[in-house]
Amino acid sequence: MTDTLPDRLAANPKSPYFNEALMERGVGIRFNGVDKTNVEEYCVSEGWIRVAAGNARDRHGDPLTIKLKGKVEPYFREKE
């Protein structure tokens, strides 16, 4: 496995951008210099993340998300 992260990655298994191997390895997101733990999807080239909007759910049971724009820096989390 390489040490480079994809341009776009999603945490939802229904998404075409989901990658189970990377999610098991542990991916962290630094957004505008702040570590975020509730990111559902990100895109580095377009500069946005999707985060859950509270506890609201859509009709399929997935969390409702909002898109935030800014500087996105994905990284691998260290194993403890």
C-alpha positions in Angstrom: 0.0 0.0 0.0 1.3 3.5 -0.8 1.6 6.4 1.6 -0.3 8.8 -0.6 -4.0 9.5 0.1 -6.5 9.9 -2.8 -7.8 13.3 -3.8 -11.3 12.4 -2.7 -12.4 9.9 0.0 -15.7 9.1 1.7 -16.5 7.3 4.9 -19.9 6.0 3.7 -19.6 2.5 2.2 -22.4 3.4 -0.3 -20.2 6.1 -1.9 -18.1 5.4 -5.0 -15.2 7.2 -3.2 -15.2 4.8 -0.3 -12.0 2.8 0.3 -12.2 0.2 3.1 -8.4 -0.4 3.3 -7.6 3.3 3.8 -10.4 3.7 6.3 -9.1 0.8 8.4 -5.6 2.2 8.3 -7.0 5.5 9.8 -7.3 8.8 8.0 -7.3 12.1 9.7 -8.3 15.5 8.2 -6.9 18.9 9.1 -9.3 21.6 7.8 -8.0 25.2 7.9 -5.4 24.1 10.5 -7.9 22.4 12.8 -8.2 18.6 13.2 -11.7 17.4 12.4 -13.1 14.1 13.6 -16.6 14.2 12.1 -15.7 14.4 8.4 -17.9 12.2 6.1 -16.1 13.1 2.8 -13.4 15.3 1.5 -11.9 16.6 -1.7 -8.4 18.2 -1.7 -8.4 19.6 -5.2 -11.8 21.3 -4.8 -11.0 22.4 -1.2 -14.1 21.1 0.7 -15.2 18.7 3.3 -18.7 17.3 4.3 -19.5 17.1 8.0 -22.5 15.7 9.7 -25.2 18.4 10.6 -26.1 17.4 14.1 -28.1 14.2 14.7 -30.3 14.7 11.6 -30.8 11.7 9.3 -32.1 11.5 5.7 -34.8 9.0 4.7 -32.1 6.3 4.1 -30.7 6.6 7.6 -27.5 8.4 6.5 -26.5 11.6 8.3 -27.4 14.9 6.7 -24.2 16.8 5.8 -23.1 20.3 5.0 -20.2 21.3 2.8 -17.5 23.5 4.2 -14.9 25.1 1.9 -11.3 25.7 2.9 -7.8 24.2 3.0 -8.0 20.4 3.3 -5.0 18.3 4.5 -5.5 14.6 4.8 -3.0 12.4 6.7 -2.6 8.9 8.1 -3.2 8.7 11.9 -0.5 7.0 13.9 -1.3 3.6 15.5 -1.0 3.6 19.3 
